[in-house]
Amino acid sequence: MIVIQGYLKVSPENVARVREAAAPLIAATRQEPGCIAYAFAEDLGEPGLIHIAERWASEEALAAHNKTPHLAAFMGQMPGLGPSAVRIARYDAGGEKVLIGG
């Protein structure tokens, strides 16, 4: 499994614009083969900080995602959203061990 984790920092005034721009990306990505999870989440303690979390079943699924028109469309909107910081990192995970819940 491949885990992608990161964040996008914008001014609190731009969070609604990020939400609007990301909604089609999230909906389309969740339908892609090999997408286990894909989410953007606003940080409750730091306004304007949006966490990004993805889980992919394979290298091929992630590579295909990186070539999709919905990702390209979102990335094309990024400059207009005014990010002050962006960080995305990849982690290769061997498996999953549920700690709480199902």
Protein Blocks (a to p, Z undefined) as FASTA:
>chain_A
ZZddddddddfklmmmmmmmmmmmmmmmmmpghiabdcddddfklghiacdddddfbfkl
mmmmmmpfklmmmmmmmmmnopabdcddddddfbdcdfbdZZ
